[in-house]
Amino acid sequence: MVNPSVNPSVHPSVNLFDLSSRRILITGSNGGIGLSIAQGLAQHGAQVILNGRDAAKLEAAAQSLRQNGLEVETSRFDVTNETEVDTAIAELLETGPIDVLVNNAGIQRRVSLEQVTLETWNEVLTTNLTSAMLVSRPVARHMIARGQGKIINICSLMSGLGRATTGPYTAAKGGLKMLTQAMCADWAKHNLQINAIGPGYFETEMTAPLVADEKFNAWVCGRTPANRWGKPQELVGAAVFLASNASNFVNGQILYVDGGMFAVL
Ligand code: GCO
């Protein structure tokens, strides 16, 4: 007697996490967390498209993956420039679909809010939040027409918690969490799944000054239940899950990958 609660169509040989044949665009992926996520997705079978503003840095990042036998395309555009975004996405769609979009591009400018300039505020909000709308808009139109697609927004621990001197970043990442939920509201009915990853403290170029600061390093290791910084490759599992069929009924969610920091006082 077959157990009716077990889905007969799921056979052990089916790999829910298989990314082969998926074409995945990762913005801001010529270094840091974006490049680590791109490498991990490619290692799990995806065809990745790296993005960045700097052509030389982008090509160097692509070579670093290709020399490991990974399939990599590049698309140079500034995620804050509407014309560059629309042109680049149209060009990419001429040569194939975009199955998954990872909105990773982001910057950090540490300054207290009474000191921040409007220029710095706008730079952070545009790069970390508005860019996700600018890139997702043409990609979502394509995904809606196809009747399928996935978007992963790289948020932050600071989508839910503040820290002194990171006001613009915190506001942007908090907005990106809510934009994830807004995208779900608009696009889930078209079979798009839009979710977020909230990294905790990871050792990257962006956090290098913090890692080097003995007092701050001690605070992160003490405040994080896992008592350590994350390694960028430790974000790959969450990205593979949210880019794969395993998350087809997950929508509008944020998955914190933070060693437990968000869960405890
Ligand atoms: C900081 C850091 C953080 C981390 C990360 C935490 O100044 O506290 O830059 O913002 O980068 O975003 O989730």
Boltz pocket constraint, residues with backbone or C-beta under 6 A from the ligand:
constraints:
  - pocket:
      binder: B
      contacts: [[A, 108], [A, 110], [A, 155], [A, 156], [A, 157], [A, 158], [A, 163], [A, 166], [A, 169], [A, 198], [A, 199], [A, 200], [A, 201], [A, 202], [A, 206], [A, 207], [A, 210]]
      max_distance: 6.0
